[in-house]
Amino acid sequence: MKNKPPYAIESVDHALYLAALLQQEGPLSVSQAADRLGVSRSTAHRLLAMLVYRDFAEQGDDRRYQAGPLLRPAGTTDAPVALLRRAALPHMRHLVARVRETANLMVRVEASVRFVATVESDHVLRVGDRAGRALPAHLTSGGKALLAALSSHDLAELYPDPEAAGVNLAKLRREVGLVRRRGFAINDQLTETGLTAVGVVIPDPDGRPMAALSIAMPTARFDRDLLPAWVSALSAAATATGRDLAAAPGWTGRVGVTGAAR
């Protein structure tokens, strides 16, 4: 039997309970959420907005809220995320200091990528924290860089029903082929209007991709003349991360994700 902690944080309790309701009982309106929690509509609305921000909820066309990506069943990753984050963060901070744009670390889980760490730039107008979010791999720069490491067969296996996934497989094959030749990928406002990102893979010591690193910026600051310098800085940070991870205590050598070919 679980007892309520003696110093319970009511807002956290409400948010967690609301997330459980969305997962177990289905969509709720703001009024229904307020009634279930015994709070005002404005409080329920703020709680739901926070859950949406962190991908625990999303709002449907009928304005009701439903379970978001983080509450829906998903694959799991074999990437050593805690070690990966610890190895990457110093290099991400150095990268941000060098290019003055936000850096993101992500791993692939089936056909999605999960953002596991963010270091924000110091610009007033900047891309914010994406940690904890999941997005389709074929839309993100880091995701496309990781997809480019797959064989044509594995890529097809990843999307058994391309139409349902919103993927043009022939177009994606051409795009990842270009990524392989270039060594980097670009997301030009595919995930969010006004946001552009450049991504590369983080290789293990044997050259196998285990994660991805990207820099993201307002599209207004994207400059193709700066692309070679950005890619160079990204590649240096990615290589250093892979090197430090391999030397970290507890590193098992496991890379990749489960469910990559279903």
BAGUVEX-575249 format. One record per residue (C-alpha): x, y, z. Coordinates in steps of 0.001 Angstrom, whole numbers, padded with zeros to 6 digits, always signed. Example, Ala and Ser with C-alpha at 12.3 -4.5 7.8 and 13.67 -1.06 7.14 Angstrom:
+012300-004500+007800+013670-001060+007140
//
This chain:
+000000+000000+000000+001290+003462-000946+000962+006384+001412+000918+009975+000230+004286+011662+000948+004164+013964+003993+005352+016908+001926+003387+016284-001242+003609+018883-004017-000003+019325-005026+000637+020725-008526+002932+017804-009366+000398+015341-007997-002361+016927-010085-000249+016832-013257+000720+013179-012763-002845+012166-011967-004086+014028-015025-001514+012256-017209-002684+008904-015815-006319+009806-016566-005468+010658-020176-003589+007406-020604-006131+005151-018902-009485+006795-019616-009022+008653-022879-009668+012246-024029-010804+014927-021591-012055+018477-022007-010739+021242-019755-014016+021174-017799-013849+017406-017319-010229+017624-016185-011127+020376-013715-013995+018288-012316-011857+015179-011919-009116+017103-010115-011433+019357-008136-009683+022493-009378-010683+025564-011375-010831+025504-015178-007903+027913-015363-005754+025613-013213-006737+022576-015284-005919+024482-018463-002444+025398-017179-001758+021796-016160-002860+020499-019564-000756+023106-021359+002310+021925-019422+001572+018295-020286+001285+019274-023961+004599+021139-023783+006341+018019-022469+004570+015662-024944+002524+013903-022244-000641+015221-023898-001850+016707-027151-004982+018594-028139-007301+017119-030752-009415+018865-033372-012388+018759-030968-010293+020792-028449-010206+017874-026010-006875+016612-024705-005573+013101-025205-002492+011097-024286+000609+012385-026071+003593+010513-027557+005287+009890-024199+002192+008125-022828+001615+005927-025864+003279+002525-026268+006626+002865-028024+009801+000945-028662+012733+001071-026320+016287+002024-027032+019409+000001-026289+021505+003159-026418+023102+003799-023000+021252+007084-022631+022535+008156-019210+026153+007540-020201+025546+009106-023596+024107+012260-022052+026992+012532-019583+029586+012114-022342+027838+014508-024726+026984+017474-022509+030505+018963-022174+030951+018808-025946+027465+020196-026520+028280+023176-024291+031509+023766-026183+029614+023454-029473+027016+026016-028377+029751+028406-027257+031370+027998-030669+028336+028357-032967+025953+030198-030598+022970+028050-031551+021036+025454-029542+022394+021896-029564+020282+018737-029248+021200+015123-028532+018842+012415-029769+018518+008648-030159+016399+006724-032643+013580+004522-031388+012038+002685-034319+010838+005379-036745+011072+008220-034217+013825+010126-032487+013755+011043-028819+015545+014165-027673+017538+013246-024577+019451+016488-023918+019447+020134-024989+021898+022968-024431+020325+026295-025355+022144+029178-027008+022396+032591-025373+020475+034422-028117+017255+036084-027005+015604+034554-030090+016596+030892-029907+015313+027345-030139+014252+026155-026683+014654+022933-024734+013451+019832-026627+014535+017207-024069+011929+014497-023623+010173+015097-026920+009700+012546-029687+009412+013388-033382+009311+011372-036628+012874+010503-037603+012352+011294-041289+011547+014938-040476+014395+015828-038095+017998+016502-039076+019427+014029-036558+016793+011458-037442+017583+011680-041151+021288+011336-040377+020540+008131-038433+018218+006792-041147+020994+007319-043691+023019+004688-041826+020409+002021-042619+020500-000227-045662+017760+000165-048264+016190-003060-046999+016212-001964-043348+014756+001409-044312+011854-000312-046084+011341-002630-043115+011125+000404-040842+008149+001706-042849+005991-001335-043718+003087+001019-044478+004696+004240-045747+001385+005914-046566+000085+005459-043023+003352+006869-041662+003154+009856-044001+006379+008816-045727+007195+008904-049437+009676+006044-049394+011189+006769-052802+011754+010398-051858+013179+009391-048467+015639+006998-050125+016886+009805-052361+017176+012144-049395+019113+009739-047172+021377+008945-050124+022261+012639-050276+022818+012651-046508+025251+009718-046846+027257+011570-049478+027319+014856-047564+027756+013453-044064+025049+015691-042577+021310+016318-042795+019136+019427-042765+015641+019931-041394+014285+023040-043088+011062+023823-041200+009740+020255-041482+009017+019920-037761+008255+023528-036912+007733+026666-038966+010636+029050-038556+013074+026399-037293+016026+024991-039230+018448+022363-037949+021621+020614-039076+022435+017135-037765+025165+014485-037832+025512+011024-036338+027557+010264-033229+029726+007257-034114+031050+004632-031766+034770+003752-031988+033990+001308-034820+032179+003988-036795+028674+002654-036136+026037+005349-035483+024575+005243-031972+022934+008662-031657+022753+012040-033370+023754+015591-032566+022180+018677-034091+022206+022436-033903+018872+024202-034278+018228+027854-034988+015552+030291-036140+015340+029957-039930+016079+033679-040246+019632+032991-038976+020319+029999-041225+023128+030876-043656+024404+028330-046183+027758+030105-046259+028189+029091-042605+027174+025468-043233+030745+024101-043647+031807+025646-040331+028692+024370-038569+029148+020833-039923+032821+020888-038906+031923+021945-035362+029136+019370-035156+031361+016565-036433+034105+017414-033950+031632+017387-031060+030056+014118-032258+033417+012375-032634+034571+013564-029212+031310+012349-027652+031711+008899-029178+035315+008728-027990+034467+009765-024413+031508+007395-024267+033673+004454-025266+036084+005336-022447+033353+005796-019838+033026+003311-016933+029968+001168-017521+030125+001397-021315+028991-001956-022746+029467-001300-026419+025757-001642-027114+024398+000711-029717+021302+001045-031847+017654+000525-031043+015145-002245-030801+012345-002497-033272+014435-001021-036073+013113-003508-038588+009528-004497-038037
//
